[in-house]
């Protein structure tokens, strides 16, 4: 089944979003629920307990007044006034509890409230209404004892209400603690699920995007010249299709590159043949003429002719050397030998160049950091520098400057001289094979320099035409 990259990333996002949204909604729900429960405790259960115990203290004070009247024999009128005050205070406490019970919301009215609280409040009201206190009436001892018995009954009911409200408060508090602990466990479980979902979503997203890294790495290797690079197709989504397209493109480019190489080799072979014919024709004509002259001089045999014969032999050797140098350059360009890559110390190559160029009439000035190593073919590197310095000397330069700078993964060698330089038209074609401004040049020197640099994994460019400045880039690892 083909699943698109968009679907995979959307699924990963939805997993993370859904889980964390669920945690958020549940947290909000728990917060509102807990707030409502604490509001119930604060507005009813706690108030009822406080009111009940306050009523118990008022009832106790009323009993104390009655008992003091029995034991101390206070004036009946004074006692009657105290009793009326205590009764009024108790009545206020009972009415406060009754009002609280009447205004209880339905969601707070449970079986305990209906069975343990409301009946006791009614009994207290009935017991209190059954007691008659007449203002201004003188109370005898028998009246006080009767009142004491009735008030004790009220006291028992008030105490029962206080105990019931306290137990109710404890049960609610215990239930809240249990619920809070349960909600905490659920919350932790949801958080763990959300984290697991987040990890799963990140894993899905990362797994979906891994082919991008593989594709990027493959494109980088392909750009560096590894034309056999192919991307493994591990999915059937857009990235899998992109990998297949990349592989098809790489195969097409490789085949086209091979055709171009074959065509270039054929064209180069033709140029080589024409160049060899052109370069060898003149020396061969000169050699043929010198041989004929030498034969004539040897036939006469006088001393002057022998001296001219020796000069002719010197010229013959010069033409033969020229033919050998020309053939060597053409063979080097045609054979394309593979480089022997090794670690090469730049300072050693520069010291060799200083010795090798002593007779060329050019002074080398080098700025090289200590222990600067590059990856190159030692012989190729030697020939590259010798070719560049020789061109400088032939162009009329007297000073050649070499400057080396280190970068993260490369070494930059810059060569410049104080020669006259070249025109922009010449600079554009300086690295073309068979292009030369010299009358007897093959036009292969700088072309060989560039090809050897590329074979070693580096590059060479002409940064400036006047004064001339070449920039060589070498790999370091």
HELIX and SHEET records of a PDB file:
HELIX    1   1 UNK A    5  UNK A   40  1                                  36    
HELIX    2   2 UNK A   41  UNK A   45  3                                   5    
HELIX    3   3 UNK A   46  UNK A   72  1                                  27    
HELIX    4   4 UNK A   76  UNK A  102  1                                  27    
HELIX    5   5 UNK A  106  UNK A  108  5                                   3    
HELIX    6   6 UNK A  111  UNK A  112  1                                   2    
HELIX    7   7 UNK A  113  UNK A  117  3                                   5    
HELIX    8   8 UNK A  118  UNK A  129  1                                  12    
HELIX    9   9 UNK A  141  UNK A  223  1                                  83    
HELIX   10  10 UNK A  238  UNK A  300  1                                  63    
HELIX   11  11 UNK A  303  UNK A  335  1                                  33    
HELIX   12  12 UNK A  346  UNK A  356  1                                  11    
HELIX   13  13 UNK A  358  UNK A  360  5                                   3    
HELIX   14  14 UNK A  378  UNK A  394  1                                  17    
HELIX   15  15 UNK A  424  UNK A  428  1                                   5    
HELIX   16  16 UNK A  445  UNK A  455  1                                  11    
SHEET    1   A 2 UNK A 342  UNK A 345  0                                        
SHEET    2   A 2 UNK A 373  UNK A 376 -1                                        
SHEET    1   B 5 UNK A 363  UNK A 367  0                                        
SHEET    2   B 5 UNK A 399  UNK A 406  1                                        
SHEET    3   B 5 UNK A 410  UNK A 417 -1                                        
SHEET    4   B 5 UNK A 469  UNK A 475 -1                                        
SHEET    5   B 5 UNK A 459  UNK A 464 -1                                        
END                                                                             
